[in-house]
Amino acid sequence: MDPEPQQAPRKPAQQIIETTQLAAPGQRPANRNQAAALNFTEGKDYVVLERHRFLDEERFDRPVEAFSMLFPRGWKIEGGVKWRGTGECRADIASMVVKATSPDGAIVFQVIPTRTFTWSSDSMILKAMQSGARSGGCAVNQAFDARQYVEGYARKDLGAQVSDVRVDDSLGDLMRKFDEQANSIARQYGDNTTTTSTGAFGRVTWPDGTEGLLHVAVTARLSRTPNAFSGGVNSSSMTAVSYCALMRYPPARKDEALKLYGMIAASHRMNPIWTQAKTELLNKLGNAEHAQRMETIRLVGERSKAYARAANEASDQRMRNWESQQASQDRQHTRFVQTIREVETWKGADGPVDLSSGYKQAWGRGNGSYILSNNPNFDPSRVFQDQNWQEMKRANP
């Protein structure tokens, strides 16, 4: 009798998942390893997060990275730095613009350009401001806070209803620190100006049934100067919407969208080289205009030069730090991120990072890309052997 053929020894289960390359879409897997790997579905078993780098392609001799943010792989991402003309509103001369859309188009994240409003109780100065606004200058409006802006912007600009508008108290300490810096600069130049910052967020709904989260930060600078003709006091204001972000989503995907909003917003990083170059450019431009056209700057009458310099320095300081890496690691900011924005902090080879909550495992590659998963059998270091994924650990806030 012929001997029975010997069966090949079975590979351990852990070896089946080890693969060097996944089959291309529409192709049959070449071996059992690829077939096992294909059982893991992106978006279901794991989520890949990639850092998108936004460029300034207008004001330098070549495109320069200005800032970066994390987004799920496969999203359509647009944006960069938007510059306005030198004759337009100087406070809004450089703004970050972002629009990111999920693959199915259902979830949209936006960073809306900064907006600055001026006002004066002096009728002649007010008319000059209104004339400037019609030719591209800063808009004209009395001072307001973040909560008022959320309500007005949602209704007038978004065509939506707003509810559950709440003051963002978690950034109070951080904003007060910036206000103190601005007030100190004003006192240094002998200017009677006070700076007050507020933050707020609200739920918005559109007639088509979609919902959203609108998050805003506003800085108001108020100045009072004696009126030599009337013997009274003139008041002036400059109100800047320094941050305005919107996440729009279908009601059924609210939890998913809010988690993504928190992760995306907290992942914002400014390029310090671009920031320094932009600051130097604005300072040179401002100094030249102060010397050549002193009489045309109408902020607070005869003391406009001191006020403009103080406002520019304070505004630029806030733009450099608003959602920079230092701000995102601030204790108060972290508390807000982890409660309202629903993110968790993970530590890896490239330092701490805030990622969407609700996942049990996270991995990083050291290049700004991350993977999140709840599948205990999924391990990207095995599935993607040609990529160096390192497991990350949760960090205590």
C-alpha positions in Angstrom: 0.0 0.0 0.0 1.3 3.4 -0.9 2.1 5.6 2.0 -0.4 8.5 2.6 0.9 11.8 1.4 2.2 14.1 4.1 0.4 17.4 4.7 2.4 20.6 4.8 2.6 22.0 8.3 0.0 24.7 9.0 1.4 28.2 9.6 0.5 29.9 12.8 -2.3 32.4 12.6 0.0 35.3 13.3 2.1 34.4 10.2 -0.9 34.5 7.9 -1.4 38.2 8.6 2.2 39.1 7.8 2.3 40.5 4.3 4.7 42.6 2.3 2.2 44.1 -0.2 -1.6 44.3 -0.5 -3.2 43.3 -3.8 -4.3 46.3 -6.0 -8.0 47.1 -6.1 -9.8 44.7 -8.4 -7.0 42.1 -8.4 -7.1 38.7 -6.8 -4.7 38.3 -3.9 -1.6 36.4 -4.9 -1.4 34.3 -1.7 -3.0 33.6 1.6 -1.1 36.4 3.4 -2.6 39.0 1.1 -6.1 37.4 1.4 -5.8 37.7 5.2 -4.6 41.2 5.0 -7.5 42.2 2.8 -10.0 41.2 5.5 -9.1 44.5 7.3 -11.1 47.3 5.8 -9.9 50.9 6.0 -12.6 53.0 7.7 -14.0 50.0 9.5 -11.1 48.2 11.1 -8.7 51.2 11.1 -8.5 54.8 10.2 -5.4 56.4 8.6 -4.6 60.1 9.5 -2.2 62.0 7.3 -0.8 65.5 7.9 -1.7 67.9 5.1 0.7 70.8 4.6 -0.8 74.1 3.4 1.3 76.5 1.4 1.7 80.2 0.9 2.1 80.5 -2.9 1.7 84.3 -3.2 4.1 86.4 -1.2 7.5 84.7 -1.4 9.9 83.7 -4.2 8.6 80.1 -4.0 5.8 78.2 -2.3 6.4 78.0 1.5 4.7 75.7 4.0 2.7 78.0 6.3 0.7 75.6 8.5 -0.4 71.9 8.6 -3.3 69.9 10.0 -4.3 66.2 10.3 -7.1 64.7 8.2 -8.3 61.2 7.5 -6.8 59.7 4.3 -9.0 60.1 1.3 -10.5 63.5 2.2 -10.5 66.2 -0.5 -8.5 69.1 1.0 -8.2 72.6 -0.3 -6.7 75.8 1.1 -3.6 77.8 2.0 -2.8 81.4 2.8 -5.0 84.1 1.3 -3.4 87.5 1.0 -5.3 90.7 0.5 -4.0 93.9 -1.2 -2.0 96.5 0.7 -4.9 98.9 0.2 -7.4 96.6 1.8 -8.0 95.9 5.5 -4.5 95.6 6.9 -5.5 93.5 9.9 -6.8 90.8 7.5 -4.0 91.0 5.0 -3.0 87.3 5.6 -5.6 84.6 6.5 -5.6 80.9 6.7 -8.3 79.3 4.5 -9.2 75.6 4.7 -11.9 73.4 3.2 -11.8 69.6 3.8 -14.5 67.2 2.6 -15.0 63.6 3.4 -14.9 61.1 0.5 -18.7 60.8 0.4 -19.1 64.6 0.6 -21.3 64.4 3.8 -18.9 66.0 6.3 -17.2 69.3 5.6 -14.6 71.1 7.8 -13.8 74.8 7.1 -11.5 77.4 8.5 -13.0 80.8 7.5 -10.8 83.8 6.8 -10.3 86.4 9.6 -12.5 89.5 9.7 -11.8 92.8 11.3 -14.3 95.6 12.1 -13.7 99.2 13.1 -15.9 101.8 14.7 -15.7 105.4 16.1 -18.1 107.7 17.9 -16.6 110.6 16.0 -18.9 111.1 13.0 -16.2 112.4 10.7 -13.9 109.4 11.5 -16.8 107.0 11.1 -17.6 108.4 7.7 -14.0 107.9 6.6 -14.1 104.3 7.9 -17.3 103.6 6.0 -15.8 105.1 2.8 -12.7 102.9 3.3 -14.9 99.8 3.8 -16.5 100.4 0.4 -13.1 100.3 -1.3 -11.9 97.1 0.4 -10.9 98.4 3.9 -12.0 96.9 7.2 -15.7 96.5 7.7 -17.5 98.9 10.1 -19.4 97.7 13.1 -19.5 98.4 16.8 -17.6 96.1 19.1 -19.0 92.7 19.9 -18.0 89.5 21.6 -17.7 85.9 20.4 -21.2 84.8 21.4 -22.8 87.7 19.5 -20.7 86.9 16.4 -21.7 83.2 16.5 -25.4 84.2 16.5 -25.0 86.8 13.8 -22.7 84.9 11.5 -24.9 81.8 11.6 -28.0 83.7 10.7 -26.7 86.3 8.2 -23.7 84.5 6.5 -24.6 80.8 6.8 -28.4 81.1 6.4 -28.8 78.8 9.4 -30.4 78.8 12.8 -28.2 78.7 15.9 -28.9 77.2 19.3 -27.0 76.2 22.4 -24.5 79.0 22.1 -22.0 78.7 24.9 -19.0 80.8 26.0 -15.8 78.9 25.7 -14.5 79.4 29.2 -11.9 76.7 28.9 -9.6 79.0 27.0 -10.0 81.8 29.5 -6.5 81.6 31.0 -4.9 81.5 27.6 -6.9 84.4 26.2 -6.3 86.5 29.3 -2.6 86.0 28.9 -2.7 87.4 25.4 -4.9 90.3 26.5 -2.4 91.2 29.2 0.4 91.2 26.6 -1.6 93.5 24.3 -2.5 95.9 27.1 1.1 96.0 28.2 2.2 96.9 24.7 -0.5 99.7 24.6 0.7 101.1 27.9 4.3 101.0 26.6 3.3 103.3 23.8 1.2 105.5 26.0 -2.1 104.5 24.4 -5.3 104.3 26.4 -6.4 101.0 24.8 -7.9 97.9 26.5 -8.1 94.5 24.8 -10.7 91.9 25.7 -10.9 88.4 24.1 -13.8 85.9 24.2 -14.5 82.5 22.7 -17.8 80.8 22.0 -19.3 77.8 20.1 -22.8 77.0 19.0 -24.9 74.4 17.2 -26.2 75.4 13.8 -28.9 73.8 11.6 -29.7 74.4 7.9 -33.1 74.2 6.1 -31.8 71.0 4.3 -31.6 69.2 7.7 -27.8 69.2 8.1 -26.2 70.4 11.3 -22.9 71.9 12.3 -20.6 73.2 15.0 -19.4 76.8 14.7 -16.4 77.8 16.9 -15.3 81.4 17.1 -12.7 83.6 18.9 -13.0 87.4 19.0 -10.7 90.1 20.2 -12.0 93.6 20.8 -9.7 96.6 21.3 -11.4 99.7 22.8 -9.8 103.2 23.0 -11.0 106.4 24.6 -9.4 109.8 23.7 -10.2 113.3 24.8 -12.0 115.5 22.2 -10.3 118.9 22.3 -13.2 120.6 20.5 -16.2 119.3 22.4 -14.5 118.7 25.7 -15.9 115.2 25.7 -14.3 111.8 24.9 -14.2 110.0 21.6 -14.3 106.2 21.7 -13.0 103.9 18.9 -12.9 100.2 18.5 -11.2 97.5 16.4 -12.8 94.0 16.7 -11.1 91.0 15.1 -12.5 87.6 14.5 -9.2 85.9 14.8 -10.6 82.3 14.5 -13.7 80.9 12.9 -14.1 77.2 12.2 -17.2 75.3 11.0 -17.9 71.5 10.9 -21.0 70.6 8.9 -22.5 67.1 9.0 -25.7 65.0 8.7 -27.4 64.5 12.1 -26.8 60.7 12.0 -23.1 61.3 11.8 -22.9 63.9 14.6 -20.6 61.9 16.9 -18.2 61.0 14.2 -18.0 64.6 12.9 -17.4 66.2 16.4 -14.6 63.7 17.1 -13.0 64.6 13.8 -13.4 68.3 14.5 -11.6 68.0 17.8 -8.7 66.1 16.2 -8.4 68.4 13.2 -8.5 71.6 15.2 -6.1 70.4 17.8 -3.6 69.2 15.2 -3.0 72.7 13.8 0.7 73.6 13.6 2.2 76.9 12.3 5.5 76.9 10.5 7.7 79.3 12.6 9.9 80.2 9.6 6.9 81.3 7.6 5.5 83.2 10.6 8.7 85.1 11.1 9.0 86.0 7.4 5.3 87.2 7.4 5.9 89.3 10.5 9.0 91.0 9.0 7.1 91.7 5.8 4.2 93.3 7.6 6.5 95.3 9.9 8.5 96.7 6.9 5.3 97.6 5.1 3.7 99.2 8.2 6.9 101.3 9.0 7.0 102.6 5.5 3.4 103.6 5.5 3.7 105.3 8.9 6.5 107.4 7.5 4.9 108.3 4.2 1.2 108.5 4.9 0.8 109.3 8.6 -2.2 111.5 8.0 -4.2 108.8 6.1 -4.2 106.3 9.0 -7.4 106.9 10.9 -7.6 104.7 13.9 -7.6 107.1 16.8 -6.9 110.5 15.4 -3.6 112.1 16.2 -2.3 109.1 18.2 -3.0 106.7 15.3 0.7 105.7 14.9 1.0 104.5 18.4 -2.3 102.7 18.4 -1.6 101.1 15.0 1.7 99.8 16.2 0.3 98.4 19.4 -2.6 96.8 17.6 -0.4 95.3 14.9 2.0 93.8 17.5 -0.8 92.4 19.6 -2.7 91.0 16.6 0.4 89.4 15.1 1.3 87.8 18.5 -2.2 86.3 18.7 -2.0 85.0 15.1 1.3 83.3 15.8 0.1 81.6 18.9 -3.7 81.1 18.6 -3.7 77.4 17.6 0.1 76.8 17.5 1.6 73.8 19.1 2.2 75.6 22.4 -1.5 76.7 22.6 -2.7 73.2 21.9 -0.7 71.8 24.8 -1.9 74.4 27.2 -3.7 72.8 30.2 -6.9 74.8 29.7 -6.9 74.2 26.0 -6.3 70.5 26.5 -9.3 70.3 28.9 -11.6 71.9 26.3 -10.2 69.6 23.6 -10.8 66.5 25.5 -14.3 67.3 26.7 -16.0 69.4 24.0 -13.9 68.3 21.0 -13.8 64.6 22.0 -10.1 63.8 21.5 -7.5 61.9 23.4 -3.7 62.6 23.7 -1.3 59.9 22.5 2.4 59.8 22.9 4.7 58.4 20.2 8.2 58.9 18.8 7.3 62.3 17.4 5.8 63.6 20.7 2.3 64.0 22.0 -0.6 64.5 19.6 -4.4 64.8 20.0 -6.4 62.2 18.0 -10.1 61.3 17.8 -11.3 59.6 20.9 -13.1 56.3 21.0 -10.2 54.2 19.8 -8.3 51.6 21.8 -5.1 51.6 19.7 -3.0 54.1 17.9 0.2 53.9 15.8 2.5 56.5 14.3 5.2 56.6 11.6 7.1 59.6 12.8 6.2 61.6 9.6 2.9 63.0 10.8 0.7 60.1 9.8 -1.3 58.0 12.3 -3.6 54.9 12.4 -6.4 54.4 14.8 -8.2 51.1 15.4 -10.5 49.2 17.7 -9.8 45.8 16.1 -7.6 43.8 18.6 -6.3 41.7 15.7 -5.2 44.6 13.5 -1.5 45.6 13.7 -0.2 47.9 10.9 3.4 46.8 11.6 2.4 43.4 10.3 -0.2 44.3 7.7 2.1 47.0 6.1 5.5 45.6 6.5 7.1 48.1 4.1 6.0 50.9 6.5 7.5 51.5 9.9 4.5 51.8 12.2 5.2 52.2 16.0 2.5 51.7 18.6 1.7 54.7 20.7 0.6 55.0 24.3 -2.1 57.2 25.9 -0.8 60.3 27.7 -2.3 61.6 31.0 -3.7 65.1 30.4 
